[in-house]
């Protein structure tokens, strides 16, 4: 399946997206973690394409998308994603988000419920006051001071290494490449997640929800139960061995779970 790439002219400027599949088929919008890009779904798109129009966008300020002029927020990123749906003529779709992308996906469903048929929250944190306190006490994950000898590049790699599967250096290389091209700080996405008041928005979610739990993701796996408690209509599917880079670590398992969920909505 051929992946097609293009830009849409939106309120922030040009927003980049990649898509695969028949443009007349039901759409699925895929949102990446930060500081990644659409390439997190490069292997997933062709797996979804035989049964849907799969679209992976670059969140504003990441990948090849223009940055927001001013403070970033989950709410602003969600509004831009809805603008992309408008530009592509998509009235209603399923929305899939991984890590930060999952938080954005939830806000899209809260902001524009008529636009979202089903919601897939992959390794998505549950952000409440306790989460915000813990995040405030933790040092930045992906922000390092530039150094003249390039050692900050190794520091980026090493900070993430424990969350990535051994023997898969290409996954860490993809993360470092995307982190270096972020318009602002690579930490902006984590700050936006920490500031988001999910507890005030999650009650708006009435759509069917799939929670994907990567079993070996120490950051996100514990949040699946919290999300399920707040979303009684949701069901949890475990992806064994999954870690932080789940969509490009185990694309076949990821795509299969999304497709099975979509079949339940038909």
N, C-alpha and C positions, 0 to 999 in steps of 0.2 A: 504494500500500500504506500502510495506517495504522500509524503507530508508536505503540505503547502504552507508557505509563510507569507504574512502580509501585515500591513499597518492600517489602523483605523484612526481617523482624525476625531479626537474626543476633546473634552473641555480642558484637559491638561496638556494637550498636544498629541503627538503620535503615540499610539499604544500598539505594541507588537503582539501578534498571536500566531500560533501554528495550528493547523487543523488537518484532519485526515478523515476520509469517508465521504459518503454522498451528502451533498449540501441539502438535499431534500429530506434526509432522514432525521429522526428525533435527535435533538442535540444534548450533548453532555459538556459542561464547562468544567475545566480542571484548573485548580489554583495551587500554586507551589508554596513550599515553605520558604522562609527567608534565612539567609540571603541567596536564594537560588533563582532559577528562571524556568521558562517553559521546558528546558532540556531535561528537567527532572522527570518529565513524562515522555521523553523521546521514544522509549521502547514500549510505552503503554499505548500511545495513540494508535499504532497500526493494529494492536490487539483488540481495541474497541471498535475500530472503523468498520468491520464487516456488518455491524449491527446498529451503528449510530454515527452521527456527525460529532466527532470528538475534537474539542477545541481547548488548547492549553494557552493561556495568556500569560504575558509577563506583567506582574503587578507593577503599578506605577512606581518608577524609580529603580526598578530591577531589570536585568536583562537589557533589552533594547527599547523599553518603554520610557517615555518622558516622565520626569519626576513631578510630584505635587509641588506647587509653589506655596510653601508654608509648612506648618507642622503636619507630619503624617499621622494617620489614625486608621483604625480598622473601619470606621464608618465611611471615611473618604475613599478608601480602597474599594469598599463594597459598592459605593455609588458609581465609581468608574467602571467596575465590572458590569453593572447594569447598563451603563452607557454603551459598553461594547455589545451587549446583547441587542440593544436598540439598533446600533449601527449595522449589525449583521442580520437584522430582521427576524430575530428569534424571540417569540412571544413567551415561550415557556420551555424550561429545560430541567435536567437534573444537574445538580452542582456537587462537585467533588473537591474537597480540600484536604491538604496534608499539612500538619503542624500549623504554622501561621495561616496557611490557606484554608484550613478547617475553620478557624475563627472568622475569617472573612466570609466563608461560605455560610456560616450560621447567621452573620449579620445581613447578608443578601436575603436570606429567607425571612428574616425579621423585617427588613426594610420594604421588600417587594414580594410579599408572599404569593401573589398571583403568578409570579414569574418562575417559581421553583416548584417542580413536581415532586422531587425527592432529593434527599440530602445525604451525602456520604462524608462523614467526619473521620478522617484517618489520623491517628496519633495526635488528636486535638486536645490541647489543655483546657481545663475548666478554670476560668479566671474569676475569682471572687476576692474578697478582702484578704483572706488568708494567703491566697496566691500572690497578691500584690505586695503584702508584707514580706513574704519570703523572697520575692524577686528583688525588692529594694535592698535586701541585705546581701545579695549575691553579686559578685563581680561580673562585669560584662563577659559574655560568652565569645562573641566574634569580633570584638573591637580590640585592636592591638596598635601600639604606637609605631609608626613607620621608623625603620632603622636604615642607616646608610649602608650596612652590610647585607641587607635583605633577610636578616634573621626573623623579622616579623612574619615573613611568609611561612617559615617553619613553625612559628608560634601558632599561626592560624591552623595549620595542619594538626599540630599536637593537641590543641585544645579540643578538637573534634574527634580525635583518633579513637578514644574509648567508646564513642557512640556508633562507630562504623565497624563493619565486619572485617576480621583479619583476612589478609590475602586479596583484598579488593582495592588496591591503591587508586584505580581509575575513578572510584566513587569520591574519594577525598580530593582528587585532582579537579573533578567537576565542581565540588563545593568551593575550592579555593579560587577557581576561575570566576565563578559567579560572584563571590564575595568581593573580589577586586574590581568588578565592574559596577557595583552598586553605586547609585548616584550620590547618596549620602553615606552614612555610616552603615557597615554591615549589621550593626546592632539595632538599627531603626525598627526592624520588624519585631524584635523581641520587646523593645520598649513600647511599641504600639499594642502588642498583645497584653503586656503588663498593665497598661492604662485602661484597657477595655473592660467595661462593667457588664460582663456576660450575665451575671445574676439578674440584671434588669431587663435583659433581652431574650433570654432563653425561654421564658414563658410564652413568648409570641410564636414559638415554633409549633405548628400543627401538622407539618408535612411528615410523611414517613421518613425515618432516619436509620441509616446503617452506621454503626460505630466500628471502625476497623482498628483492632488492637494489635500492634506489632509487639510480640511477646518479649523481645529482647531490647526494647527501647526503654531505658530506665527513666527517662524524663517523662514520657507521655503515657506509658502503659497504665500507670496508676490512676490516671484521670478518666479512664473508660467507665469505671463504676460510678464516678460522680456525674458524668454526662448521662448515663443510663438512668440514674435516680431523678435527674431533672427532666429527662425526656422519656417518659414511660412508654411511648410508642416505639422507641428505638430497640434495635437488637444488636448484640455485639457478635462480631466474627473475629476470631483470632487468626493471625497470620504468623505461624510458628517460625521463629528465628529472625523475624523482621526487626530491623533496627531503625535508626533515624533516617537513613536514605531509602526507605521502604519502596517507593515507586520505581526507582531505578536499580534497587538491589534485587527485588523479586517482582519484576513487572508482570510475569504470567499469573502469579497468585493474586496480585493487586487487581489486574484487569478482570480476572475470573470472578472475584468477589463483587466488583462493580456490576458486571453483566448479570450475575445471578440476582442481585438486588433489583436491577432495572426490570428484570422479567417479572418480579413480584408486583410491580407497579402497573403492568400492562392491563 
